[in-house]
Amino acid sequence: MTIEQLERKSESEGLTVEEVKEYHKLVKPVKHVYGKYGTLAKIYLEEHNWVKLAALGCDLPDYLHGIDKQANEIYETMYAKLSEDERYKRTGDYLEDVRRINQIKSLIEEEILTELVYVK
């Protein structure tokens, strides 16, 4: 049977177990891939805010992709601002520069997590 035939039959009389299995073989589910912060937000919603997860329903993929996009924008903006700050400017000393870059990344990560990911 084709997908169209199975869909028409499901609307009129229902499908048997074998037909459902055949349908699942023909129709592959859409697999959404999220970035770091979208994945963290999904895990947080599953573990701590299932009401919001249920309320999002079909809009969940758009919501999580939006989190990733906002996180990237925040990261770029904050990195540009903090790189200009005297406390985080490069010194020429490799280890000190790495420490400062890691400190910038840590500050940005904390901001993204508190403002976007772990939101009630």
C-alpha positions as CSV (number, residue, x, y, z in Angstrom):
1,M,0.0,0.0,0.0
2,T,1.0,3.6,-0.5
3,I,1.0,6.3,2.1
4,E,-2.0,7.9,0.5
5,Q,-4.0,4.7,0.6
6,L,-3.1,4.1,4.3
7,E,-4.1,7.7,5.2
8,R,-7.4,7.4,3.4
9,K,-8.1,4.1,5.1
10,S,-7.2,5.5,8.5
11,E,-9.7,8.3,8.1
12,S,-12.5,6.0,7.1
13,E,-12.2,2.7,8.9
14,G,-9.0,2.6,10.9
15,L,-5.8,0.7,10.4
16,T,-4.7,-2.8,11.6
17,V,-1.5,-3.3,13.5
18,E,0.3,-4.5,10.4
19,E,-0.9,-1.4,8.4
20,V,0.3,0.9,11.2
21,K,3.7,-0.8,11.1
22,E,3.8,-0.5,7.3
23,Y,2.9,3.2,7.6
24,H,5.7,3.8,10.1
25,K,8.2,2.2,7.7
26,L,7.0,4.5,4.9
27,V,6.8,7.7,6.9
28,K,10.0,8.6,8.7
29,P,9.5,10.9,11.7
30,V,11.2,14.3,11.6
31,K,14.2,14.4,13.8
32,H,15.0,17.9,15.1
33,V,18.6,18.7,16.0
34,Y,19.2,21.5,18.5
35,G,22.3,23.4,19.5
36,K,23.8,23.3,23.0
37,Y,21.4,25.7,24.6
38,G,18.3,24.4,22.8
39,T,19.2,20.9,24.1
40,L,19.8,22.2,27.6
41,A,16.4,24.0,27.5
42,K,14.7,20.9,26.4
43,I,16.2,18.8,29.2
44,Y,15.3,21.5,31.7
45,L,11.7,21.6,30.5
46,E,11.4,17.8,30.6
47,E,12.8,17.6,34.2
48,H,11.5,20.7,35.9
49,N,8.8,22.5,33.8
50,W,6.7,19.8,32.1
51,V,3.6,22.1,32.1
52,K,5.3,24.5,29.8
53,L,6.7,21.6,27.7
54,A,3.1,20.3,27.3
55,A,1.8,23.8,26.6
56,L,4.4,24.3,23.8
57,G,3.3,21.1,22.1
58,C,3.9,21.3,18.3
59,D,5.7,24.7,18.8
60,L,8.6,23.1,20.8
61,P,11.0,22.8,17.9
62,D,10.5,26.5,17.0
63,Y,10.9,27.5,20.6
64,L,14.2,25.5,21.0
65,H,15.6,26.8,17.7
66,G,14.7,30.3,18.9
67,I,16.7,29.7,22.1
68,D,19.7,28.7,20.1
69,K,19.4,31.7,17.9
70,Q,19.0,34.1,20.8
71,A,22.0,32.5,22.6
72,N,24.2,33.0,19.6
73,E,23.2,36.6,19.4
74,I,23.8,37.2,23.1
75,Y,27.2,35.4,22.9
76,E,28.4,37.6,19.9
77,T,27.1,40.8,21.5
78,M,28.6,40.2,24.9
79,Y,31.9,38.8,23.6
80,A,32.4,42.0,21.5
81,K,31.6,44.2,24.5
82,L,33.6,42.3,27.0
83,S,36.6,42.1,24.7
84,E,36.8,45.9,24.7
85,D,36.8,46.1,28.5
86,E,40.2,46.8,30.1
87,R,39.9,43.8,32.4
88,Y,39.7,41.4,29.5
89,K,42.0,42.9,26.9
90,R,44.9,40.8,25.6
91,T,48.2,41.3,27.4
92,G,50.6,39.3,25.2
93,D,51.1,36.8,27.9
94,Y,49.6,33.6,26.5
95,L,48.4,32.1,29.8
96,E,46.9,35.3,31.0
97,D,45.1,35.8,27.7
98,V,43.7,32.3,27.9
99,R,42.5,32.9,31.4
100,R,40.8,36.2,30.4
101,I,39.1,34.5,27.4
102,N,37.9,31.7,29.6
103,Q,36.5,34.2,32.1
104,I,34.6,36.0,29.3
105,K,33.2,32.7,28.1
106,S,32.2,31.8,31.6
107,L,30.4,35.2,32.2
108,I,28.5,34.8,28.8
109,E,27.6,31.2,29.6
110,E,26.1,32.2,33.0
111,E,24.1,35.0,31.4
112,I,22.7,32.7,28.7
113,L,21.8,30.0,31.1
114,T,20.0,32.3,33.6
115,E,18.2,34.4,30.9
116,L,17.2,31.8,28.3
117,V,17.6,28.3,29.4
118,Y,16.6,28.0,33.1
119,V,13.4,30.2,32.8
120,K,10.2,29.3,34.6
